[in-house]
Amino acid sequence: MKNLVLIIAIFFIPFACFSQEKLKSDKEKSEIQPSKNDDGEWDITVIDTQFDYFLNAIAQPMSQYSESSLKSRNILLVNEWNSYYSSGRYRNVIESSIDYDPKENYGLKFEYKLYQVFAYVNWKYGLKMNNLSGSDVTRY
């Protein structure tokens, strides 16, 4: 009987290792990527029902920002976000990395929307990010 249990355990060990490798590779592929919409403009998709509400009712208007200031902030915020993701910090909030190329010209609308993703995460989850502007940080 002991030999039978041992044989069954040895038989299932390769399957257990395979499933862990699959989970690791799925996590590595998990990233937010900018894409071009039908108009040829860069866009980012946020799958959260409250994000549109946040953009329309709570976020600072786009006219408050310049594209260059948003780009410089986004570079820092994306680095901070990806650092949290790779270290496993804030796992309950940060589920993917962000693929952002600082050399790419994404345009004001994209830079604004990406910046507001960070402000939204601060607003909804209380995640403090060092490079958010003081006016975009929710006070608790």
VMD Tcl script that draws the C-alpha trace (Angstrom):
set ca {
  {0.00 0.00 0.00}
  {2.86 2.40 0.87}
  {4.50 1.63 -2.48}
  {1.27 2.41 -4.32}
  {0.97 5.83 -2.64}
  {4.63 6.54 -3.41}
  {4.20 5.59 -7.07}
  {1.12 7.82 -7.40}
  {2.93 10.74 -5.73}
  {5.92 10.38 -8.06}
  {3.58 10.20 -11.04}
  {1.93 13.56 -10.23}
  {5.09 15.58 -9.42}
  {5.83 16.47 -13.10}
  {2.25 17.72 -13.52}
  {2.57 19.95 -10.47}
  {5.79 21.47 -11.80}
  {4.25 22.04 -15.23}
  {1.26 23.92 -13.81}
  {3.54 26.26 -11.83}
  {5.57 27.05 -14.97}
  {2.36 27.86 -16.84}
  {1.27 30.26 -14.08}
  {4.63 32.03 -14.19}
  {4.53 32.45 -17.96}
  {0.94 33.78 -17.83}
  {1.97 36.36 -15.23}
  {4.98 37.43 -17.28}
  {2.72 38.11 -20.28}
  {0.32 40.23 -18.23}
  {0.91 43.82 -19.24}
  {-1.04 46.87 -20.24}
  {-0.11 47.87 -23.76}
  {-1.00 51.04 -25.62}
  {-2.72 50.45 -28.94}
  {-3.89 52.59 -31.82}
  {-7.63 53.05 -32.24}
  {-9.53 53.32 -35.55}
  {-8.58 57.00 -35.88}
  {-4.88 56.17 -35.61}
  {-4.59 57.72 -32.15}
  {-2.98 55.92 -29.24}
  {-5.38 54.61 -26.61}
  {-5.30 52.56 -23.46}
  {-8.19 50.41 -22.27}
  {-9.20 50.52 -18.61}
  {-11.57 47.76 -17.60}
  {-13.21 49.26 -14.55}
  {-16.73 50.61 -14.55}
  {-15.87 53.50 -12.22}
  {-12.97 54.81 -14.32}
  {-15.23 56.69 -16.76}
  {-17.09 58.23 -13.83}
  {-13.75 59.28 -12.33}
  {-12.60 60.84 -15.63}
  {-15.81 62.80 -16.11}
  {-16.63 63.84 -12.55}
  {-13.51 63.84 -10.37}
  {-10.34 64.08 -12.47}
  {-8.78 67.44 -13.25}
  {-9.71 68.54 -16.80}
  {-7.26 67.86 -19.63}
  {-6.83 71.61 -20.18}
  {-4.95 71.78 -16.85}
  {-2.02 69.83 -18.28}
  {0.50 70.10 -21.07}
  {1.58 67.06 -23.04}
  {5.22 67.48 -22.02}
  {4.43 67.68 -18.30}
  {2.19 64.61 -18.51}
  {4.84 62.69 -20.44}
  {7.55 63.45 -17.88}
  {5.24 62.45 -15.01}
  {4.08 59.31 -16.81}
  {7.66 58.15 -17.36}
  {8.27 58.30 -13.62}
  {4.87 56.85 -12.69}
  {5.18 53.93 -15.12}
  {8.61 53.12 -13.69}
  {7.18 53.24 -10.17}
  {4.16 51.12 -11.18}
  {6.30 48.49 -12.93}
  {8.64 48.41 -9.94}
  {5.68 47.66 -7.65}
  {4.45 45.01 -10.08}
  {7.80 43.22 -10.41}
  {8.38 43.26 -6.65}
  {4.89 41.95 -5.92}
  {4.02 44.99 -3.87}
  {0.33 45.96 -3.89}
  {-0.67 42.70 -5.59}
  {-4.32 43.29 -4.83}
  {-4.23 46.50 -6.93}
  {-1.43 46.13 -9.50}
  {-2.12 43.06 -11.62}
  {-0.03 43.88 -14.68}
  {2.91 45.89 -15.86}
  {2.63 48.80 -18.27}
  {4.43 48.73 -21.62}
  {5.31 52.40 -22.17}
  {7.98 53.68 -24.54}
  {9.17 57.17 -23.50}
  {10.47 57.78 -27.04}
  {7.02 57.28 -28.59}
  {4.81 60.31 -29.26}
  {1.49 59.11 -27.84}
  {-0.31 62.46 -27.90}
  {-2.02 64.54 -25.23}
  {-5.20 62.43 -24.94}
  {-3.26 59.24 -24.29}
  {-0.82 60.85 -21.86}
  {-3.77 62.39 -20.00}
  {-5.67 59.12 -19.80}
  {-2.60 57.19 -18.63}
  {-1.88 59.81 -15.97}
  {-5.48 59.62 -14.81}
  {-5.12 55.84 -14.40}
  {-2.58 56.55 -11.66}
  {-4.78 59.25 -10.11}
  {-7.74 56.84 -10.27}
  {-5.84 54.07 -8.48}
  {-4.96 56.60 -5.80}
  {-8.60 57.73 -5.55}
  {-10.19 54.27 -5.53}
  {-7.62 52.18 -3.65}
  {-5.60 54.77 -1.75}
  {-2.36 53.69 -3.45}
  {0.11 56.52 -2.94}
  {2.39 57.10 -5.89}
  {5.34 59.42 -5.36}
  {5.08 61.25 -8.67}
  {1.42 62.27 -8.67}
  {0.82 66.01 -8.57}
  {-0.47 67.37 -5.28}
  {-3.77 68.39 -6.88}
  {-4.32 64.81 -8.13}
  {-3.68 63.09 -4.82}
  {-6.78 62.17 -2.87}
  {-6.67 63.27 0.73}
  {-7.73 60.71 3.34}
}
mol new
graphics top color blue
foreach p $ca { graphics top sphere $p radius 0.5 }
foreach p [lrange $ca 0 end-1] q [lrange $ca 1 end] { graphics top cylinder $p $q radius 0.2 }
display resetview
